[in-house]
């Protein structure tokens, strides 16, 4: 069975997400918090996934992999643009 789960995210936060997840979107909701929506099978064992968030124009670490890119979002009425990556920790 597949379902969509919502996770509140922040830089370097480690999430516990069922294996085989598919990231669907990242957005700010109600101008308060930033969330990741992912398609998951809740019957799968969970694994740790670290959230990495980088601002436009900032250097990315050498181990950053484009396959881990999830999406782009804006904060501060569009004044700040951030790019979200997920990195498997286990």
C-alpha positions as CSV (number, residue, x, y, z in Angstrom):
1,X,0.0,0.0,0.0
2,X,1.3,3.4,-0.9
3,X,0.5,6.7,0.8
4,X,1.8,10.3,0.9
5,X,3.4,11.5,4.1
6,X,4.4,15.0,5.0
7,X,7.6,15.7,6.9
8,X,8.7,19.1,8.4
9,X,12.2,19.8,7.2
10,X,15.1,22.1,8.2
11,X,18.8,22.1,7.4
12,X,20.7,19.0,8.5
13,X,17.6,17.5,10.1
14,X,17.6,13.7,10.0
15,X,14.2,12.1,9.0
16,X,13.1,8.5,9.4
17,X,11.5,7.6,6.1
18,X,10.4,4.2,4.8
19,X,12.8,2.6,2.4
20,X,11.8,3.0,-1.3
21,X,10.3,6.5,-0.7
22,X,9.8,8.8,-3.6
23,X,10.1,12.6,-2.9
24,X,7.2,14.5,-4.5
25,X,7.6,18.1,-3.5
26,X,9.0,20.6,-1.0
27,X,7.1,23.8,-0.1
28,X,6.6,26.3,2.6
29,X,3.1,26.0,4.1
30,X,1.3,29.0,5.7
31,X,4.6,30.9,5.6
32,X,5.6,29.1,8.8
33,X,7.5,25.9,8.1
34,X,9.0,24.0,5.2
35,X,7.7,20.5,4.3
36,X,8.6,17.5,2.2
37,X,5.9,15.3,0.8
38,X,6.9,11.8,-0.1
39,X,5.2,8.7,-1.5
40,X,5.9,5.9,0.9
41,X,5.0,2.3,1.7
42,X,4.5,2.5,5.4
43,X,5.0,-1.3,5.6
44,X,8.7,-0.9,4.6
45,X,11.4,-0.5,7.3
46,X,12.5,3.1,7.8
47,X,16.0,4.5,7.2
48,X,17.6,7.8,8.2
49,X,17.7,10.5,5.5
50,X,19.5,13.8,6.1
51,X,18.0,17.0,4.7
52,X,20.6,19.4,3.1
53,X,19.5,22.9,2.1
54,X,21.6,25.3,0.2
55,X,21.0,28.9,-0.8
56,X,21.4,30.1,-4.4
57,X,25.0,31.1,-5.1
58,X,26.5,29.1,-2.2
59,X,29.1,26.4,-2.8
60,X,27.9,22.8,-2.5
61,X,30.0,20.2,-0.9
62,X,31.9,18.0,-3.3
63,X,29.8,14.9,-2.4
64,X,26.6,16.6,-3.4
65,X,24.8,14.3,-5.9
66,X,22.2,15.8,-8.4
67,X,20.2,12.6,-8.0
68,X,19.5,13.6,-4.4
69,X,17.9,16.9,-5.5
70,X,14.3,17.3,-4.3
71,X,13.2,20.8,-5.2
72,X,13.6,24.5,-4.9
73,X,11.6,26.8,-2.6
74,X,11.5,30.5,-1.6
75,X,11.2,32.2,1.7
76,X,10.8,35.8,2.8
77,X,8.3,36.6,0.0
78,X,10.8,35.3,-2.6
79,X,13.8,37.2,-1.3
80,X,15.6,33.9,-0.4
81,X,15.7,30.9,-2.7
82,X,16.8,27.5,-1.3
83,X,17.5,24.1,-3.0
84,X,16.8,20.9,-1.1
85,X,18.7,17.7,-1.3
86,X,18.2,14.4,0.6
87,X,21.2,12.2,1.6
88,X,20.7,8.6,2.8
89,X,22.5,8.1,6.1
90,X,22.1,4.4,6.4
